[in-house]
């Protein structure tokens, strides 16, 4: 089973030819490759799988997904 998590883009930078970003997952921050979502901007929500943002999503969808993860862990 694969797992992808919603996170919020905090900043964007270039790392050589790759667009990279710092994405916040609750209190954790991780460097994420943004090559598959080149239109992502700071403040946007993205789905991240193994270090790659694979899709943008709206804030409501992100909050619903986070609530489900929290409920599953309770």
N, C-alpha and C positions, 0 to 999 in steps of 0.2 A: 504494500500500500504506500502511496506517495502522499506527502503532506505539503501544502502550500499555505503560507500565513500572510494575512494582510498587515501591511506596515505603512507608515507615512513618511514620504520623502522629506528630509530636512535640508539637504544641500546636494548640489550636483557639481561634478568636476570631470575633466578629461584625464584619463590615465593612459597615455599613449594614444592609440586610436579608439579606445573604448570609453563610452560614457559611463561614469560610475557615480554612485550617490550614497549618501549616508541615509539609512532608513531606520526609523524608530519603531520598535516593537514593544510597546509598553515602556518599561524603563531601560530596555536594552537597545543599543544602537549597533548596526552592522553595515559594513561596506557591501554594496550590491551592484551588480552589473545592470545597466539600464539599456543595453543594446536592443532588446526586444520591445522596449517602450520608449522610443527616442523623443516622444512628445511629452514625457513626464516632466513635471516641474515641482519645485519645492511646495509643499502643502498637499500635493496629490497623494492619494492612496493607491498602493500597488499590491498585487499578489506576488509573493516571492517563493521560489522553489529552488533549493540548493544554490543559493547565492545569485540567482537571476530573477529580476522582475519580469514576469511573463504576461502581465495584464494590468491595465489601470482599472479602477473601480470607483464608484461614488462613495461618499462618506457613509451613507445609510447602509449600503451593502457591507462595507467594512465593519461597521459597528455591530451589525447582525451576526457576522461571522465571528467576531471577537466574543460576543455574548454566548454563542454556541460553544466555543472553545472553553470559556469560563465555566459554563454549565456542565460540560463533559468532565472537567477536572474536579468539580465539587463533590 
